[in-house]
Amino acid sequence: QVQLMESGGGLVQAGGSVRLSCVASRTIFTINAMGWYRQAPGKQRELVASITHSGATNYADSVKGRFTISRGSAKNTVVLQMNSLKPEDTAVYYCYADRPSGWGQGTQVTVSS
C-alpha cells in the first residue's frame, strides 16, 4: 500500500479556483496511476481525474476544460488545479492510488453561488 495525504480545498465562490495537492509515501513513478475522486452528500463517489505513471490523463466529462491534473515539482506529488468552479463541484475530494493502492483522508471543497 501507499500512504497519501491531501492538502488544499476550502470555501470558494463560483467561478473561482482551488488547487489540491496529494503527497504520496513513495515516488509517483512507482505507482501505476493516481487521481482524485469526489463524493457529494447523498451521491456516489465519482472519478474526477487520473494520471498514469507515464503521464496519460483522464477526466470526467463534467470537469473537462476546467480541471487539470499534473505531477507536482516533487517526485511524490500530484496536483489537481480546479478552475471555473461551480456549486455542483462541492464535495469531499479524495486522492487515490492504484497499484499499489491507497486513499487519502479527503478534503472538503465548497463552492458558493
C-alpha positions as CSV (number, residue, x, y, z in Angstrom):
1,Q,0.0,0.0,0.0
2,V,0.9,3.6,-0.3
3,Q,0.0,6.4,2.1
4,L,-1.5,9.6,0.7
5,M,-2.1,13.0,2.2
6,E,-4.1,15.7,0.6
7,S,-3.9,19.5,1.1
8,G,-5.8,22.4,-0.3
9,G,-9.5,22.8,-0.5
10,G,-11.8,25.1,1.4
11,L,-14.5,27.6,0.5
12,V,-14.6,29.5,-2.8
13,Q,-17.1,31.4,-4.8
14,A,-18.5,30.2,-8.0
15,G,-16.1,30.9,-10.9
16,G,-13.1,30.8,-8.6
17,S,-10.1,28.4,-8.4
18,V,-8.8,25.8,-5.9
19,R,-5.6,23.8,-6.0
20,L,-5.4,20.4,-4.4
21,S,-2.2,18.5,-3.7
22,C,-1.6,14.9,-2.9
23,V,1.6,13.7,-1.4
24,A,2.4,10.0,-1.7
25,S,4.7,8.0,0.6
26,R,6.7,6.9,-2.5
27,T,7.7,8.4,-5.8
28,I,4.7,8.5,-8.1
29,F,6.7,6.9,-10.9
30,T,6.4,3.6,-9.0
31,I,2.6,3.9,-8.8
32,N,0.5,2.7,-11.8
33,A,-1.9,5.6,-11.5
34,M,-3.1,8.3,-9.2
35,G,-6.0,10.7,-9.2
36,W,-9.0,12.2,-7.5
37,Y,-12.5,11.0,-6.6
38,R,-15.1,13.2,-5.1
39,Q,-18.3,12.5,-3.1
40,A,-21.1,14.9,-2.7
41,P,-23.8,14.5,0.1
42,G,-26.2,11.8,-1.0
43,K,-24.3,10.9,-4.1
44,Q,-22.0,8.1,-5.1
45,R,-18.2,8.6,-5.2
46,E,-17.2,9.5,-8.7
47,L,-13.8,9.7,-10.5
48,V,-12.8,13.3,-11.3
49,A,-9.4,12.9,-12.9
50,S,-6.5,10.5,-13.1
51,I,-2.9,10.4,-14.3
52,T,-0.8,7.3,-15.1
53,H,2.9,6.8,-14.3
54,S,3.5,7.6,-18.0
55,G,1.6,10.8,-17.8
56,A,-1.6,9.9,-19.6
57,T,-4.6,11.8,-18.1
58,N,-8.3,11.1,-17.9
59,Y,-11.2,13.4,-16.8
60,A,-14.8,13.1,-16.0
61,D,-16.9,14.9,-18.7
62,S,-18.2,17.3,-16.1
63,V,-14.8,18.7,-15.4
64,K,-13.1,18.6,-18.8
65,G,-11.7,22.0,-19.7
66,R,-11.9,23.3,-16.1
67,F,-9.8,20.9,-14.1
68,T,-6.2,19.9,-14.8
69,I,-4.3,17.0,-13.1
70,S,-0.5,17.0,-13.2
71,R,2.6,15.9,-11.4
72,G,4.0,18.3,-8.9
73,S,7.5,19.6,-8.8
74,A,8.3,16.9,-6.1
75,K,8.5,13.3,-7.3
76,N,5.9,12.2,-4.9
77,T,3.2,14.8,-5.6
78,V,0.1,15.0,-7.8
79,V,-1.8,18.3,-8.2
80,L,-5.4,19.0,-9.2
81,Q,-6.0,22.5,-10.4
82,M,-9.7,23.4,-10.4
83,N,-10.8,26.5,-12.3
84,S,-14.2,27.9,-13.1
85,L,-15.7,26.2,-10.1
86,K,-19.4,25.6,-9.9
87,P,-21.7,24.9,-6.9
88,E,-22.1,21.4,-8.2
89,D,-18.4,20.8,-7.7
90,T,-19.0,20.9,-3.9
91,A,-17.8,17.6,-2.5
92,V,-15.2,15.9,-0.4
93,Y,-12.3,15.2,-2.7
94,Y,-10.2,12.0,-2.2
95,C,-6.8,11.3,-3.6
96,Y,-6.3,7.7,-4.6
97,A,-3.5,5.4,-5.9
98,D,-3.8,2.3,-7.9
99,R,-1.2,-0.4,-7.8
100,P,-0.1,-0.1,-5.1
101,S,-3.4,1.1,-3.7
102,G,-4.1,3.8,-1.2
103,W,-6.6,6.5,-0.2
104,G,-6.2,9.9,1.3
105,Q,-8.4,11.1,4.2
106,G,-10.3,13.5,2.0
107,T,-10.5,17.3,1.8
108,Q,-13.7,19.4,1.6
109,V,-14.2,21.8,-1.4
110,T,-17.3,24.1,-1.1
111,V,-18.3,26.3,-3.9
112,S,-20.8,29.0,-3.0
113,S,-23.1,30.6,-5.6
